[in-house]
Amino acid sequence: MQITHSGKNYNIRLIDKSDSQFLVNLRNDPVVYENLGTHAFLNSVTQEEFVTSVSKSDKMKYFIFENDNGEKIGLIRMTEIDRINRSVCAGADIFKEFRGKGFARTIYYVIFQIAFNVWGMNRVWLLVLESNKIAYELYKKVGFIEEGKYRMAVFKNGKFEDYILMGLLESEFRALINKNP
């Protein structure tokens, strides 16, 4: 699927086994790893098994986000897909060479396009570690609203940390688009 945002073209495609090493490198990057609620390091064997399981699942979809030159910029995660209640958990990771260049806003625009315009979802939500201030501020800027906390839910670096629940409704997304076309 091709999406244009801010005058630039991007490609979004489902992950496949050829992406396994890219995903291992991305998810084992210390900056990414420190901000995830999971603790498992990945290797190419476990990643290939994961890619196979995701490709068979109706409850999760993982996409590679590329520029129009085919360079892999990052990963889009859409999990806990609930088609009855029209809700999806979303997240993204950007490869280190592309961080700090404005791709985060674009990647969330893509997530909203898929969720609201393609899948007809009513709600996109995510969890962010309390210590991940940069991501928290980004999520607020793209429209997410803090809905609550899972108190002391994640054990990281020798201490428990809150997981902040944030969400964006389809109606809120439409209001944002109308306000900033």
MOVEN-V798616 format. One record per helix or strand of 2 or more residues. SS is the DSSP state (hx for helix, st for strand). FROM is the first residue (numbers start at 1). TO is the last residue. If there is no record, write none. Layout:
BEGIN
ss=SS from=FROM to=TO
ss=SS from=FROM to=TO
END
This chain:
BEGIN
ss=st from=2 to=5
ss=st from=8 to=14
ss=hx from=17 to=28
ss=hx from=30 to=34
ss=hx from=44 to=55
ss=st from=61 to=67
ss=st from=72 to=82
ss=st from=87 to=94
ss=hx from=96 to=98
ss=hx from=103 to=118
ss=st from=123 to=129
ss=hx from=133 to=142
ss=st from=145 to=156
ss=st from=159 to=169
ss=hx from=170 to=179
END
